[in-house]
């Protein structure tokens, strides 16, 4: 194995560890008692489900949590979302979701911010088109919650 190939494998392993860690021990995995926006996302192809809760204050997302079930990728993506969007405006959170969706579809990592670098763990799903929907489900739910539409699908 060449040095470059070994480096790529190490990076891939690191990203895999991030997904597995968040999938096994999801952060902010609880139903928020008081919230300002919520939406449920379903992936009818595989049964992944995420219900996202957002608390808003002073034009920013102050807290995010989720409940759900599904594959490690869908749960890890929701877990990462709940860690990364607090402190952002709704517009900034939507922009982050748009970049995540692009990264998941193309595999082109965006390390322009520390938050996007963390989401790079999900860039490998582009090799498996059915997994793109798993990785983006929580972010579709985020848009639905901010739109007030309550329901989202990764279809």
GUSE-219945 format. One record per atom (N, C-alpha, C): atom name; x, y, z. Coordinates in Angstrom, 2 decimals. Example, Ala and Ser with C-alpha at 12.3 -4.5 7.8 and 13.67 -1.06 7.14 Angstrom:
BEGIN
(pt N, (13.19, -5.69, 7.80))
(pt CA, (12.30, -4.50, 7.80))
(pt C, (13.20, -3.30, 7.80))
(pt N, (12.85, -2.25, 7.08))
(pt CA, (13.67, -1.06, 7.14))
(pt C, (12.90, 0.03, 7.87))
END
This chain:
BEGIN
(pt N, (0.86, -1.18, 0.00))
(pt CA, (0.00, 0.00, 0.00))
(pt C, (0.90, 1.24, 0.00))
(pt N, (0.59, 2.21, -0.86))
(pt CA, (1.40, 3.42, -0.93))
(pt C, (1.11, 4.31, 0.28))
(pt N, (1.96, 5.28, 0.49))
(pt CA, (1.76, 6.20, 1.60))
(pt C, (0.45, 6.95, 1.49))
(pt N, (0.12, 7.37, 0.29))
(pt CA, (-1.13, 8.11, 0.08))
(pt C, (-2.34, 7.20, 0.34))
(pt N, (-2.27, 5.97, -0.17))
(pt CA, (-3.38, 5.04, 0.05))
(pt C, (-3.53, 4.71, 1.53))
(pt N, (-2.41, 4.55, 2.23))
(pt CA, (-2.48, 4.27, 3.67))
(pt C, (-3.09, 5.46, 4.41))
(pt N, (-2.72, 6.68, 4.00))
(pt CA, (-3.28, 7.87, 4.61))
(pt C, (-4.78, 7.96, 4.40))
(pt N, (-5.21, 7.63, 3.19))
(pt CA, (-6.64, 7.64, 2.90))
(pt C, (-7.38, 6.63, 3.76))
(pt N, (-6.82, 5.46, 3.91))
(pt CA, (-7.44, 4.42, 4.75))
(pt C, (-7.54, 4.87, 6.19))
(pt N, (-6.48, 5.53, 6.70))
(pt CA, (-6.52, 6.03, 8.08))
(pt C, (-7.62, 7.07, 8.24))
(pt N, (-7.74, 7.97, 7.26))
(pt CA, (-8.78, 8.99, 7.31))
(pt C, (-10.16, 8.36, 7.27))
(pt N, (-10.31, 7.37, 6.40))
(pt CA, (-11.59, 6.67, 6.29))
(pt C, (-11.93, 5.98, 7.60))
(pt N, (-10.94, 5.37, 8.23))
(pt CA, (-11.16, 4.72, 9.52))
(pt C, (-11.58, 5.72, 10.59))
(pt N, (-10.94, 6.88, 10.59))
(pt CA, (-11.29, 7.92, 11.56))
(pt C, (-12.75, 8.33, 11.38))
(pt N, (-13.14, 8.58, 10.12))
(pt CA, (-14.52, 8.99, 9.87))
(pt C, (-15.48, 7.88, 10.27))
(pt N, (-15.10, 6.65, 10.01))
(pt CA, (-15.95, 5.54, 10.39))
(pt C, (-16.11, 5.51, 11.91))
(pt N, (-15.03, 5.80, 12.65))
(pt CA, (-15.11, 5.83, 14.11))
(pt C, (-16.07, 6.90, 14.58))
(pt N, (-16.07, 8.07, 13.95))
(pt CA, (-16.98, 9.15, 14.32))
(pt C, (-18.42, 8.71, 14.14))
(pt N, (-18.71, 8.10, 13.00))
(pt CA, (-20.08, 7.64, 12.74))
(pt C, (-20.49, 6.58, 13.75))
(pt N, (-19.62, 5.61, 13.99))
(pt CA, (-19.96, 4.55, 14.93))
(pt C, (-20.15, 5.09, 16.35))
(pt N, (-19.28, 6.02, 16.75))
(pt CA, (-19.39, 6.60, 18.10))
(pt C, (-20.71, 7.33, 18.27))
(pt N, (-21.05, 8.18, 17.31))
(pt CA, (-22.32, 8.93, 17.42))
(pt C, (-23.52, 8.00, 17.26))
(pt N, (-23.36, 6.95, 16.42))
(pt CA, (-24.46, 6.01, 16.24))
(pt C, (-24.72, 5.18, 17.49))
(pt N, (-23.67, 4.83, 18.20))
(pt CA, (-23.82, 4.02, 19.41))
(pt C, (-24.20, 4.86, 20.63))
(pt N, (-23.64, 6.07, 20.68))
(pt CA, (-23.89, 6.95, 21.83))
(pt C, (-24.35, 8.32, 21.32))
(pt N, (-25.56, 8.39, 20.78))
(pt CA, (-26.01, 9.66, 20.20))
(pt C, (-26.09, 10.76, 21.26))
(pt N, (-25.62, 11.92, 20.89))
(pt CA, (-25.69, 13.08, 21.78))
(pt C, (-27.06, 13.74, 21.63))
(pt N, (-27.51, 14.33, 22.73))
(pt CA, (-28.77, 15.07, 22.74))
(pt C, (-29.94, 14.19, 22.26))
(pt N, (-29.94, 12.96, 22.66))
(pt CA, (-30.97, 12.01, 22.25))
(pt C, (-32.04, 11.94, 23.33))
(pt N, (-32.94, 12.88, 23.28))
(pt CA, (-34.08, 12.92, 24.19))
(pt C, (-35.15, 13.83, 23.60))
(pt N, (-36.37, 13.61, 24.07))
(pt CA, (-37.48, 14.46, 23.63))
(pt C, (-37.44, 15.72, 24.48))
(pt N, (-37.25, 16.85, 23.85))
(pt CA, (-37.19, 18.12, 24.56))
(pt C, (-38.59, 18.43, 25.12))
(pt N, (-38.66, 18.83, 26.37))
(pt CA, (-39.95, 19.11, 27.01))
(pt C, (-40.57, 20.39, 26.47))
(pt N, (-39.76, 21.42, 26.32))
(pt CA, (-40.24, 22.72, 25.81))
(pt C, (-39.42, 23.05, 24.59))
(pt N, (-40.09, 23.28, 23.48))
(pt CA, (-39.38, 23.59, 22.25))
(pt C, (-40.20, 24.56, 21.41))
(pt N, (-39.55, 25.18, 20.46))
(pt CA, (-40.21, 26.15, 19.59))
(pt C, (-40.52, 25.60, 18.21))
(pt N, (-39.77, 24.60, 17.79))
(pt CA, (-39.98, 24.02, 16.47))
(pt C, (-39.62, 22.54, 16.53))
(pt N, (-40.35, 21.76, 15.74))
(pt CA, (-40.03, 20.33, 15.65))
(pt C, (-40.51, 19.81, 14.31))
(pt N, (-39.95, 18.70, 13.93))
(pt CA, (-40.40, 18.01, 12.72))
(pt C, (-39.92, 16.58, 12.78))
(pt N, (-40.69, 15.72, 12.15))
(pt CA, (-40.33, 14.33, 12.06))
(pt C, (-39.90, 14.01, 10.64))
(pt N, (-38.80, 13.30, 10.53))
(pt CA, (-38.33, 12.88, 9.22))
(pt C, (-38.39, 11.38, 9.09))
(pt N, (-38.87, 10.91, 7.96))
(pt CA, (-38.96, 9.48, 7.71))
(pt C, (-38.26, 9.15, 6.40))
(pt N, (-37.59, 8.03, 6.42))
(pt CA, (-37.02, 7.48, 5.19))
(pt C, (-37.78, 6.19, 4.91))
(pt N, (-38.81, 6.25, 4.06))
(pt CA, (-39.64, 5.07, 3.84))
(pt C, (-38.90, 3.90, 3.21))
(pt N, (-37.78, 4.16, 2.57))
(pt CA, (-37.03, 3.06, 1.93))
(pt C, (-36.40, 2.11, 2.94))
(pt N, (-35.94, 2.66, 4.10))
(pt CA, (-35.25, 1.80, 5.04))
(pt C, (-35.83, 1.85, 6.46))
(pt N, (-36.75, 2.75, 6.71))
(pt CA, (-37.38, 2.82, 8.01))
(pt C, (-36.71, 3.74, 9.01))
(pt N, (-35.66, 4.47, 8.57))
(pt CA, (-35.05, 5.44, 9.48))
(pt C, (-36.08, 6.49, 9.87))
(pt N, (-36.02, 6.89, 11.13))
(pt CA, (-36.94, 7.92, 11.61))
(pt C, (-36.21, 8.83, 12.57))
(pt N, (-36.42, 10.14, 12.43))
(pt CA, (-35.82, 11.13, 13.31))
(pt C, (-36.88, 12.17, 13.63))
(pt N, (-37.04, 12.49, 14.90))
(pt CA, (-37.88, 13.61, 15.29))
(pt C, (-36.97, 14.62, 15.97))
(pt N, (-36.94, 15.80, 15.41))
(pt CA, (-36.01, 16.84, 15.84))
(pt C, (-36.75, 17.92, 16.61))
(pt N, (-36.13, 18.43, 17.66))
(pt CA, (-36.71, 19.48, 18.49))
(pt C, (-35.71, 20.64, 18.57))
(pt N, (-36.21, 21.85, 18.40))
(pt CA, (-35.35, 23.03, 18.45))
(pt C, (-35.92, 24.05, 19.42))
(pt N, (-35.05, 24.61, 20.24))
(pt CA, (-35.41, 25.76, 21.07))
(pt C, (-34.72, 26.97, 20.43))
(pt N, (-35.45, 28.05, 20.32))
(pt CA, (-34.95, 29.27, 19.68))
(pt C, (-34.92, 30.40, 20.71))
(pt N, (-33.91, 31.24, 20.60))
(pt CA, (-33.81, 32.41, 21.48))
(pt C, (-33.01, 33.49, 20.77))
(pt N, (-33.52, 34.69, 20.78))
(pt CA, (-32.82, 35.84, 20.21))
(pt C, (-32.37, 35.61, 18.78))
(pt N, (-33.21, 34.98, 17.98))
(pt CA, (-32.90, 34.77, 16.57))
(pt C, (-31.89, 33.67, 16.29))
(pt N, (-31.60, 32.86, 17.31))
(pt CA, (-30.65, 31.76, 17.15))
(pt C, (-31.25, 30.46, 17.69))
(pt N, (-30.71, 29.36, 17.22))
(pt CA, (-31.07, 28.06, 17.78))
(pt C, (-30.29, 27.93, 19.09))
(pt N, (-31.00, 27.81, 20.19))
(pt CA, (-30.31, 27.75, 21.48))
(pt C, (-30.06, 26.30, 21.92))
(pt N, (-30.90, 25.37, 21.44))
(pt CA, (-30.74, 23.99, 21.86))
(pt C, (-31.40, 23.09, 20.81))
(pt N, (-30.84, 21.92, 20.62))
(pt CA, (-31.41, 20.95, 19.69))
(pt C, (-31.32, 19.55, 20.30))
(pt N, (-32.34, 18.76, 20.06))
(pt CA, (-32.31, 17.37, 20.50))
(pt C, (-33.11, 16.55, 19.50))
(pt N, (-33.00, 15.23, 19.62))
(pt CA, (-33.75, 14.36, 18.73))
(pt C, (-34.06, 13.04, 19.40))
(pt N, (-35.06, 12.38, 18.88))
(pt CA, (-35.31, 10.99, 19.18))
(pt C, (-35.42, 10.30, 17.82))
(pt N, (-35.17, 9.02, 17.81))
(pt CA, (-35.29, 8.33, 16.54))
(pt C, (-34.74, 6.93, 16.60))
(pt N, (-34.86, 6.30, 15.45))
(pt CA, (-34.32, 4.96, 15.31))
(pt C, (-33.89, 4.78, 13.86))
(pt N, (-32.97, 3.88, 13.69))
(pt CA, (-32.50, 3.64, 12.33))
(pt C, (-31.05, 3.25, 12.33))
(pt N, (-30.45, 3.37, 11.17))
(pt CA, (-29.06, 2.94, 11.01))
(pt C, (-28.11, 3.91, 11.71))
(pt N, (-26.87, 3.46, 11.86))
(pt CA, (-25.86, 4.28, 12.53))
(pt C, (-25.64, 5.59, 11.80))
(pt N, (-25.73, 5.58, 10.48))
(pt CA, (-25.51, 6.83, 9.73))
(pt C, (-26.60, 7.85, 10.03))
(pt N, (-27.86, 7.44, 10.02))
(pt CA, (-28.95, 8.40, 10.27))
(pt C, (-28.89, 8.93, 11.70))
(pt N, (-28.58, 8.06, 12.64))
(pt CA, (-28.54, 8.50, 14.04))
(pt C, (-27.29, 9.35, 14.31))
(pt N, (-26.18, 9.01, 13.69))
(pt CA, (-24.96, 9.82, 13.84))
(pt C, (-25.14, 11.20, 13.23))
(pt N, (-25.80, 11.26, 12.08))
(pt CA, (-26.02, 12.55, 11.43))
(pt C, (-26.90, 13.44, 12.32))
(pt N, (-27.96, 12.85, 12.89))
(pt CA, (-28.84, 13.62, 13.78))
(pt C, (-28.07, 14.06, 15.03))
(pt N, (-27.26, 13.18, 15.56))
(pt CA, (-26.46, 13.51, 16.74))
(pt C, (-25.50, 14.67, 16.45))
(pt N, (-24.81, 14.58, 15.32))
(pt CA, (-23.90, 15.68, 14.94))
(pt C, (-24.67, 16.98, 14.75))
(pt N, (-25.84, 16.89, 14.11))
(pt CA, (-26.66, 18.08, 13.91))
(pt C, (-26.95, 18.77, 15.23))
(pt N, (-27.37, 17.98, 16.24))
(pt CA, (-27.74, 18.59, 17.52))
(pt C, (-26.55, 19.21, 18.25))
(pt N, (-25.35, 18.75, 17.92))
(pt CA, (-24.16, 19.37, 18.51))
(pt C, (-23.74, 20.64, 17.78))
(pt N, (-24.02, 20.69, 16.48))
(pt CA, (-23.46, 21.75, 15.65))
(pt C, (-24.37, 22.96, 15.44))
(pt N, (-25.68, 22.80, 15.52))
(pt CA, (-26.55, 23.94, 15.18))
(pt C, (-26.82, 24.92, 16.34))
(pt N, (-26.71, 24.52, 17.61))
(pt CA, (-26.92, 25.54, 18.66))
(pt C, (-25.94, 26.71, 18.49))
(pt N, (-26.48, 27.90, 18.59))
(pt CA, (-25.68, 29.12, 18.40))
(pt C, (-25.79, 29.69, 17.00))
(pt N, (-26.32, 28.89, 16.07))
(pt CA, (-26.48, 29.37, 14.70))
(pt C, (-27.84, 30.03, 14.51))
(pt N, (-27.93, 30.94, 13.56))
(pt CA, (-29.23, 31.45, 13.16))
(pt C, (-29.90, 30.36, 12.32))
(pt N, (-31.21, 30.42, 12.16))
(pt CA, (-31.86, 29.44, 11.28))
(pt C, (-31.25, 29.44, 9.87))
(pt N, (-30.92, 30.59, 9.34))
(pt CA, (-30.31, 30.66, 8.01))
(pt C, (-28.94, 29.99, 7.97))
(pt N, (-28.15, 30.19, 9.00))
(pt CA, (-26.84, 29.53, 9.05))
(pt C, (-26.98, 28.01, 9.17))
(pt N, (-27.98, 27.57, 9.95))
(pt CA, (-28.21, 26.13, 10.10))
(pt C, (-28.66, 25.52, 8.77))
(pt N, (-29.54, 26.23, 8.06))
(pt CA, (-29.99, 25.74, 6.74))
(pt C, (-28.81, 25.66, 5.77))
(pt N, (-27.95, 26.67, 5.81))
(pt CA, (-26.78, 26.68, 4.91))
(pt C, (-25.87, 25.49, 5.23))
(pt N, (-25.69, 25.18, 6.52))
(pt CA, (-24.88, 24.04, 6.90))
(pt C, (-25.51, 22.75, 6.37))
(pt N, (-26.83, 22.65, 6.48))
(pt CA, (-27.53, 21.48, 5.96))
(pt C, (-27.36, 21.35, 4.45))
(pt N, (-27.42, 22.46, 3.75))
(pt CA, (-27.24, 22.42, 2.28))
(pt C, (-25.84, 21.94, 1.93))
(pt N, (-24.86, 22.37, 2.67))
(pt CA, (-23.48, 21.93, 2.41))
(pt C, (-23.31, 20.45, 2.75))
(pt N, (-23.94, 20.01, 3.84))
(pt CA, (-23.89, 18.58, 4.19))
(pt C, (-24.52, 17.75, 3.08))
(pt N, (-25.67, 18.18, 2.57))
(pt CA, (-26.34, 17.43, 1.50))
(pt C, (-25.45, 17.34, 0.25))
(pt N, (-24.80, 18.45, -0.09))
(pt CA, (-23.90, 18.46, -1.24))
(pt C, (-22.72, 17.51, -1.01))
(pt N, (-22.15, 17.56, 0.18))
(pt CA, (-21.03, 16.70, 0.53))
(pt C, (-21.45, 15.22, 0.47))
(pt N, (-22.63, 14.90, 0.97))
(pt CA, (-23.10, 13.52, 0.97))
(pt C, (-23.32, 13.01, -0.45))
(pt N, (-23.74, 13.88, -1.34))
(pt CA, (-24.00, 13.46, -2.73))
(pt C, (-22.73, 13.34, -3.55))
(pt N, (-21.76, 14.23, -3.29))
(pt CA, (-20.57, 14.28, -4.14))
(pt C, (-19.34, 13.64, -3.50))
(pt N, (-19.30, 13.58, -2.19))
(pt CA, (-18.12, 13.08, -1.50))
(pt C, (-17.04, 14.13, -1.33))
(pt N, (-17.28, 15.33, -1.86))
(pt CA, (-16.30, 16.41, -1.73))
(pt C, (-16.43, 17.01, -0.34))
(pt N, (-15.39, 16.80, 0.46))
(pt CA, (-15.41, 17.29, 1.84))
(pt C, (-15.24, 18.79, 1.87))
(pt N, (-15.91, 19.41, 2.83))
(pt CA, (-15.82, 20.85, 3.02))
(pt C, (-15.26, 21.09, 4.42))
(pt N, (-14.00, 21.42, 4.49))
(pt CA, (-13.38, 21.68, 5.79))
(pt C, (-13.19, 23.15, 6.04))
(pt N, (-14.05, 23.97, 5.42))
(pt CA, (-13.87, 25.42, 5.53))
(pt C, (-14.18, 25.95, 6.93))
(pt N, (-14.90, 25.18, 7.72))
(pt CA, (-15.13, 25.55, 9.12))
(pt C, (-14.95, 24.29, 9.96))
(pt N, (-14.68, 24.42, 11.24))
(pt CA, (-14.57, 23.23, 12.09))
(pt C, (-15.84, 22.38, 12.08))
(pt N, (-17.00, 23.02, 12.03))
(pt CA, (-18.26, 22.27, 12.01))
(pt C, (-18.37, 21.44, 10.74))
(pt N, (-18.05, 22.03, 9.59))
(pt CA, (-18.12, 21.28, 8.34))
(pt C, (-17.06, 20.18, 8.30))
(pt N, (-15.93, 20.42, 8.91))
(pt CA, (-14.91, 19.38, 8.98))
(pt C, (-15.44, 18.18, 9.76))
(pt N, (-16.17, 18.44, 10.85))
(pt CA, (-16.75, 17.33, 11.63))
(pt C, (-17.77, 16.56, 10.80))
(pt N, (-18.53, 17.28, 9.98))
(pt CA, (-19.53, 16.61, 9.14))
(pt C, (-18.89, 15.81, 8.01))
(pt N, (-17.61, 16.03, 7.76))
(pt CA, (-16.91, 15.28, 6.71))
(pt C, (-16.95, 13.78, 6.97))
(pt N, (-17.22, 13.41, 8.21))
(pt CA, (-17.35, 11.99, 8.53))
(pt C, (-18.44, 11.33, 7.68))
(pt N, (-19.38, 12.14, 7.21))
(pt CA, (-20.49, 11.60, 6.42))
(pt C, (-20.24, 11.67, 4.92))
(pt N, (-19.08, 12.15, 4.51))
(pt CA, (-18.82, 12.33, 3.07))
(pt C, (-18.70, 10.99, 2.34))
(pt N, (-18.32, 9.95, 3.03))
(pt CA, (-18.15, 8.64, 2.40))
(pt C, (-19.45, 8.01, 1.92))
(pt N, (-20.59, 8.54, 2.34))
(pt CA, (-21.86, 7.94, 1.93))
(pt C, (-22.12, 8.11, 0.44))
(pt N, (-21.40, 9.04, -0.20))
(pt CA, (-21.64, 9.26, -1.63))
(pt C, (-21.38, 8.00, -2.45))
(pt N, (-20.57, 7.10, -1.90))
(pt CA, (-20.29, 5.84, -2.60))
(pt C, (-21.47, 4.88, -2.54))
(pt N, (-22.43, 5.19, -1.68))
(pt CA, (-23.58, 4.31, -1.49))
(pt C, (-24.84, 5.17, -1.57))
(pt N, (-25.38, 5.39, -2.78))
(pt CA, (-26.48, 6.35, -2.95))
(pt C, (-27.66, 6.17, -2.00))
(pt N, (-27.98, 4.94, -1.64))
(pt CA, (-29.11, 4.76, -0.71))
(pt C, (-28.78, 5.31, 0.67))
(pt N, (-27.51, 5.39, 1.02))
(pt CA, (-27.10, 5.92, 2.32))
(pt C, (-27.12, 7.45, 2.37))
(pt N, (-27.11, 8.09, 1.23))
(pt CA, (-27.20, 9.56, 1.20))
(pt C, (-28.48, 9.99, 1.90))
(pt N, (-29.55, 9.24, 1.66))
(pt CA, (-30.83, 9.59, 2.29))
(pt C, (-30.76, 9.41, 3.81))
(pt N, (-30.01, 8.43, 4.26))
(pt CA, (-29.83, 8.23, 5.71))
(pt C, (-29.09, 9.42, 6.32))
(pt N, (-28.03, 9.86, 5.65))
(pt CA, (-27.20, 10.94, 6.18))
(pt C, (-27.91, 12.29, 6.15))
(pt N, (-28.83, 12.47, 5.22))
(pt CA, (-29.47, 13.79, 5.08))
(pt C, (-30.82, 13.88, 5.78))
(pt N, (-31.35, 12.79, 6.28))
(pt CA, (-32.69, 12.79, 6.86))
(pt C, (-32.85, 13.84, 7.97))
(pt N, (-31.95, 13.88, 8.91))
(pt CA, (-32.08, 14.84, 10.02))
(pt C, (-32.03, 16.29, 9.51))
(pt N, (-31.26, 16.51, 8.44))
(pt CA, (-31.12, 17.87, 7.91))
(pt C, (-32.38, 18.28, 7.15))
(pt N, (-33.07, 17.32, 6.54))
(pt CA, (-34.38, 17.61, 5.94))
(pt C, (-35.37, 17.95, 7.07))
(pt N, (-35.28, 17.22, 8.18))
(pt CA, (-36.15, 17.51, 9.32))
(pt C, (-35.86, 18.90, 9.88))
(pt N, (-34.60, 19.29, 9.89))
(pt CA, (-34.24, 20.63, 10.35))
(pt C, (-34.95, 21.69, 9.49))
(pt N, (-34.87, 21.54, 8.18))
(pt CA, (-35.54, 22.51, 7.29))
(pt C, (-37.04, 22.52, 7.54))
(pt N, (-37.63, 21.32, 7.69))
(pt CA, (-39.07, 21.24, 7.93))
(pt C, (-39.44, 21.91, 9.25))
(pt N, (-38.65, 21.69, 10.28))
(pt CA, (-38.94, 22.31, 11.58))
(pt C, (-38.87, 23.83, 11.47))
(pt N, (-37.86, 24.31, 10.78))
(pt CA, (-37.71, 25.77, 10.65))
(pt C, (-38.80, 26.36, 9.75))
(pt N, (-39.32, 25.55, 8.81))
(pt CA, (-40.42, 26.00, 7.95))
(pt C, (-41.77, 25.87, 8.64))
(pt N, (-41.82, 25.12, 9.74))
(pt CA, (-43.08, 24.89, 10.43))
(pt C, (-43.93, 23.81, 9.77))
(pt N, (-43.32, 22.98, 8.91))
(pt CA, (-44.11, 21.99, 8.18))
(pt C, (-44.25, 20.65, 8.90))
(pt N, (-43.50, 20.40, 9.94))
(pt CA, (-43.64, 19.24, 10.84))
(pt C, (-43.22, 17.90, 10.25))
(pt N, (-43.23, 17.72, 8.94))
(pt CA, (-42.91, 16.43, 8.35))
(pt C, (-41.85, 16.61, 7.28))
(pt N, (-40.94, 15.65, 7.21))
(pt CA, (-39.91, 15.68, 6.18))
(pt C, (-39.66, 14.26, 5.71))
(pt N, (-39.19, 14.17, 4.50))
(pt CA, (-38.81, 12.88, 3.95))
(pt C, (-37.49, 13.05, 3.24))
(pt N, (-36.70, 12.02, 3.23))
(pt CA, (-35.44, 12.10, 2.51))
(pt C, (-35.62, 11.66, 1.06))
(pt N, (-36.86, 11.41, 0.64))
(pt CA, (-37.13, 11.03, -0.75))
(pt C, (-36.96, 12.22, -1.66))
END
